[in-house]
Amino acid sequence: MPDVQNMMKDERLMAIQKVGVKGLHYPIVLLDKVNSVQHTTALVNLYADLPYEFKGTHMSRFIEVFDNYRDDLSMPQFLRMLDGIRTALAAETSYADIHFPYFLEKKAPVSGRSAMMSYECAYRGKVGSGGKEFDVVVSVPVQTVCPCSKAISACGAHNQRGIVTLTVALGPFFWIEDLVSLVEDSASCGVYTLLKREDEKFVTERAYNNPRFVEDLVREVYLRVSALGQFPKFSVEAENFESIHNHSAYAYVEYPEG
């Protein structure tokens, strides 16, 4: 059959920075700290650059390469997959970002009853002649209690659920589970899928005794990540879905600055 992409030369002399497939839903297998591996489903975006002389790319090759790695898409394998796309497409640079729920079994703090918690995560990477880039993104739901509300109220304080998004550039090997714990320990309290009454009492009182502004939250996570000394770059983003305002409270910090 004719290969139109290779047979026809484009006369417009215009290179394309990214061309590929977007919005692909695909089953993948990841490393799991407790269970060795975890099966989940990813939303996958795969791209490569296209030199000016080529009419088009070979879309099927993106899928073929990705399928070869879906049974082991650990962090090192993700970069090998990008190298494979770059080679298969004869490209200068390849790109990928995949978004997936990562599941952890989480026990309630008093009753010990367990249920699965999901955390939205992503791998983002780029491989080219100039080197490799790889970020891991972990979004963690947390609870915060407002210090101001606690200080000025005769009784109680307003609290809210928030999302902390931690993005780290790949350094030494690490577990997603450890980043989740780090973020939860920085908040007023973590959140849970399953709580019995004794657990609800515990998390309510724990949060009340650990009030956090959204600014406190990003600073606490920043200092804990920095103390690990593992990541050449990272950022911390927090959004609190305010319970008494019709807007969210937001804060962001990154290392290195700027």
VEXDREN-2710 file (C-alpha; in Angstrom, 1 decimal):
% VEXDREN-2710
k/r/px/py/pz
1/MET/0.0/0.0/0.0
2/PRO/1.3/3.5/-0.7
3/ASP/3.0/5.3/2.2
4/VAL/1.6/8.9/1.6
5/GLN/3.6/10.4/4.5
6/ASN/6.9/9.3/3.0
7/MET/6.0/9.5/-0.7
8/MET/4.8/13.1/-0.7
9/LYS/7.2/16.0/0.3
10/ASP/5.7/19.1/1.7
11/GLU/6.6/22.2/-0.2
12/ARG/5.7/24.7/2.5
13/LEU/9.0/24.2/4.4
14/MET/7.3/24.4/7.8
15/ALA/8.3/22.2/10.7
16/ILE/5.8/21.2/13.3
17/GLN/6.9/21.2/16.9
18/LYS/4.4/18.6/18.1
19/VAL/2.3/16.1/16.2
20/GLY/0.8/12.8/17.5
21/VAL/-2.1/11.3/19.4
22/LYS/-4.1/12.8/22.2
23/GLY/-6.8/11.5/24.6
24/LEU/-6.0/7.8/24.3
25/HIS/-7.4/5.8/27.1
26/TYR/-5.2/2.7/27.9
27/PRO/-4.6/0.2/30.7
28/ILE/-1.2/0.4/32.2
29/VAL/0.8/-1.3/35.0
30/LEU/2.8/0.7/37.6
31/LEU/5.1/-0.1/40.4
32/ASP/3.3/-0.3/43.8
33/LYS/5.2/0.0/47.1
34/VAL/3.0/-2.5/48.9
35/ASN/1.7/-4.8/46.2
36/SER/4.6/-4.7/43.8
37/VAL/2.5/-3.7/40.8
38/GLN/-0.8/-1.8/40.3
39/HIS/-3.1/-1.9/37.3
40/THR/-4.9/1.3/36.4
41/THR/-6.1/3.2/33.3
42/ALA/-4.3/6.2/31.9
43/LEU/-5.3/9.1/29.6
44/VAL/-2.4/9.3/27.3
45/ASN/-1.0/12.1/25.1
46/LEU/2.0/11.2/22.8
47/TYR/3.8/13.6/20.5
48/ALA/7.0/14.1/18.4
49/ASP/8.3/16.9/16.3
50/LEU/7.9/16.7/12.5
51/PRO/10.7/18.0/10.2
52/TYR/9.6/20.4/7.5
53/GLU/10.2/18.0/4.6
54/PHE/7.7/15.4/5.8
55/LYS/4.1/15.6/4.8
56/GLY/2.8/13.8/7.9
57/THR/3.7/11.5/10.8
58/HIS/2.8/7.8/11.3
59/MET/0.1/7.9/14.0
60/SER/0.0/4.1/14.4
61/ARG/3.7/4.0/15.5
62/PHE/2.9/6.0/18.6
63/ILE/0.4/3.4/19.7
64/GLU/2.7/0.5/18.8
65/VAL/5.5/1.8/20.9
66/PHE/3.3/2.7/23.9
67/ASP/1.7/-0.7/23.8
68/ASN/5.1/-2.3/24.2
69/TYR/5.6/-0.6/27.5
70/ARG/2.1/-0.6/29.1
71/ASP/2.8/-3.7/31.2
72/ASP/5.7/-1.9/32.9
73/LEU/5.3/1.9/32.9
74/SER/7.6/2.5/35.8
75/MET/9.4/5.8/35.9
76/PRO/12.6/4.6/34.1
77/GLN/10.5/2.7/31.5
78/PHE/8.6/5.9/30.8
79/LEU/11.8/7.5/29.5
80/ARG/12.6/4.4/27.5
81/MET/9.2/4.6/25.9
82/LEU/9.9/8.1/24.9
83/ASP/13.2/7.1/23.4
84/GLY/11.3/4.4/21.5
85/ILE/8.9/6.9/20.0
86/ARG/11.7/9.2/19.0
87/THR/13.4/6.3/17.2
88/ALA/10.2/5.0/15.6
89/LEU/9.2/8.4/14.2
90/ALA/12.8/9.4/13.2
91/ALA/12.1/12.6/15.3
92/GLU/14.4/15.0/17.0
93/THR/12.3/15.2/20.2
94/SER/9.5/13.1/21.6
95/TYR/7.0/14.1/24.3
96/ALA/4.4/12.4/26.5
97/ASP/2.1/13.1/29.3
98/ILE/-0.1/10.5/30.9
99/HIS/-2.7/11.0/33.6
100/PHE/-4.0/8.2/35.8
101/PRO/-5.6/7.5/39.2
102/TYR/-3.3/5.8/41.6
103/PHE/-5.0/3.7/44.3
104/LEU/-3.9/3.2/47.9
105/GLU/-5.5/1.2/50.6
106/LYS/-6.0/3.6/53.5
107/LYS/-7.0/2.7/57.1
108/ALA/-9.3/4.9/59.2
109/PRO/-7.3/6.3/62.1
110/VAL/-9.2/4.8/65.0
111/SER/-11.4/1.9/63.8
112/GLY/-8.8/0.6/61.4
113/ARG/-11.4/0.0/58.8
114/SER/-9.8/0.2/55.3
115/ALA/-11.0/1.4/51.9
116/MET/-9.3/2.4/48.7
117/MET/-8.3/6.1/48.1
118/SER/-7.6/7.4/44.6
119/TYR/-5.0/10.1/43.9
120/GLU/-4.8/11.8/40.5
121/CYS/-1.3/11.5/39.2
122/ALA/0.6/12.2/36.0
123/TYR/3.9/11.5/34.3
124/ARG/5.2/14.2/31.9
125/GLY/8.4/13.8/29.9
126/LYS/10.5/14.9/27.0
127/VAL/13.4/13.2/25.3
128/GLY/15.6/14.9/22.7
129/SER/19.2/15.5/21.6
130/GLY/19.4/18.2/24.3
131/GLY/18.7/15.7/27.1
132/LYS/15.8/14.2/29.0
133/GLU/13.1/15.8/31.2
134/PHE/10.7/14.0/33.4
135/ASP/8.2/15.2/36.0
136/VAL/5.9/13.3/38.3
137/VAL/2.7/15.0/39.4
138/VAL/0.7/13.9/42.5
139/SER/-2.6/15.5/43.6
140/VAL/-3.6/14.8/47.2
141/PRO/-6.9/15.8/48.8
142/VAL/-6.5/17.2/52.3
143/GLN/-8.5/19.0/55.0
144/THR/-7.6/22.4/56.4
145/VAL/-9.0/24.5/59.3
146/CYS/-8.7/28.3/59.1
147/PRO/-6.5/29.7/61.8
148/CYS/-8.2/33.1/61.6
149/SER/-11.7/31.6/62.0
150/LYS/-10.5/29.5/65.0
151/ALA/-8.9/32.6/66.6
152/ILE/-11.9/34.9/66.3
153/SER/-14.8/32.6/66.9
154/ALA/-16.4/31.9/70.2
155/CYS/-16.8/28.2/69.2
156/GLY/-15.7/26.2/66.3
157/ALA/-13.9/27.2/63.1
158/HIS/-14.6/26.8/59.4
159/ASN/-12.8/24.0/57.6
160/GLN/-12.6/22.9/54.0
161/ARG/-11.3/20.2/51.7
162/GLY/-8.4/21.2/49.4
163/ILE/-6.1/19.7/46.8
164/VAL/-2.4/19.9/47.0
165/THR/-0.5/19.2/43.7
166/LEU/3.1/18.3/44.1
167/THR/5.3/18.2/41.0
168/VAL/8.8/16.8/41.2
169/ALA/11.5/16.5/38.6
170/LEU/12.9/13.0/38.6
171/GLY/16.0/12.5/40.8
172/PRO/16.7/9.3/42.7
173/PHE/14.0/6.6/42.7
174/PHE/11.0/7.3/45.0
175/TRP/7.5/6.0/45.7
176/ILE/4.3/7.9/45.0
177/GLU/3.0/6.6/48.3
178/ASP/5.8/8.5/50.2
179/LEU/4.9/11.8/48.5
180/VAL/1.2/11.3/49.4
181/SER/2.1/10.7/53.0
182/LEU/4.3/13.8/53.0
183/VAL/1.5/16.0/51.8
184/GLU/-1.1/14.6/54.1
185/ASP/1.2/15.1/57.1
186/SER/1.6/18.8/56.1
187/ALA/-2.2/19.5/56.2
188/SER/-4.6/20.0/59.1
189/CYS/-5.6/16.4/58.5
190/GLY/-5.8/13.9/55.6
191/VAL/-9.1/12.8/54.1
192/TYR/-10.5/9.3/54.0
193/THR/-12.9/7.2/51.9
194/LEU/-14.3/5.3/54.9
195/LEU/-14.8/6.7/58.4
196/LYS/-16.8/5.3/61.4
197/ARG/-18.0/7.7/64.1
198/GLU/-14.9/7.3/66.3
199/ASP/-12.8/8.2/63.2
200/GLU/-14.9/11.2/62.4
201/LYS/-14.3/12.5/66.0
202/PHE/-10.6/11.9/65.6
203/VAL/-10.1/13.7/62.3
204/THR/-12.4/16.6/63.3
205/GLU/-10.4/17.2/66.5
206/ARG/-7.0/16.6/64.8
207/ALA/-7.8/19.2/62.1
208/TYR/-9.1/21.7/64.7
209/ASN/-5.8/21.4/66.6
210/ASN/-3.7/21.8/63.5
211/PRO/-5.1/24.9/61.7
212/ARG/-3.5/25.8/58.4
213/PHE/-3.8/28.7/56.0
214/VAL/-3.3/27.8/52.3
215/GLU/0.1/29.6/52.6
216/ASP/1.0/27.4/55.6
217/LEU/0.2/24.3/53.5
218/VAL/2.5/25.1/50.6
219/ARG/5.3/26.1/53.0
220/GLU/5.0/23.0/55.0
221/VAL/5.1/20.7/51.9
222/TYR/8.0/22.8/50.4
223/LEU/10.1/22.4/53.5
224/ARG/9.5/18.7/53.8
225/VAL/10.3/18.0/50.1
226/SER/13.4/20.2/50.3
227/ALA/14.6/18.3/53.4
228/LEU/14.6/15.1/51.3
229/GLY/17.3/16.5/49.1
230/GLN/16.2/14.3/46.2
231/PHE/14.7/16.6/43.6
232/PRO/16.5/19.2/41.4
233/LYS/13.2/20.9/40.8
234/PHE/9.8/20.8/42.4
235/SER/6.6/22.9/42.8
236/VAL/3.8/22.9/45.3
237/GLU/0.3/24.2/44.5
238/ALA/-2.6/24.3/46.9
239/GLU/-6.3/25.1/46.3
240/ASN/-8.7/25.2/49.2
241/PHE/-12.4/25.0/48.3
242/GLU/-13.6/27.5/50.8
243/SER/-16.6/26.6/52.9
244/ILE/-17.7/30.2/53.7
245/HIS/-16.6/31.9/50.5
246/ASN/-17.8/31.7/46.9
247/HIS/-14.2/31.3/45.7
248/SER/-11.1/29.1/46.4
249/ALA/-8.0/30.2/48.3
250/TYR/-4.8/29.5/46.4
251/ALA/-1.0/29.4/46.9
252/TYR/2.0/28.3/44.8
253/VAL/5.7/27.9/45.4
254/GLU/8.5/26.4/43.4
255/TYR/12.2/25.4/43.8
256/PRO/14.4/26.8/42.5
257/GLU/12.6/30.2/42.5
258/GLY/11.8/31.8/39.2
END
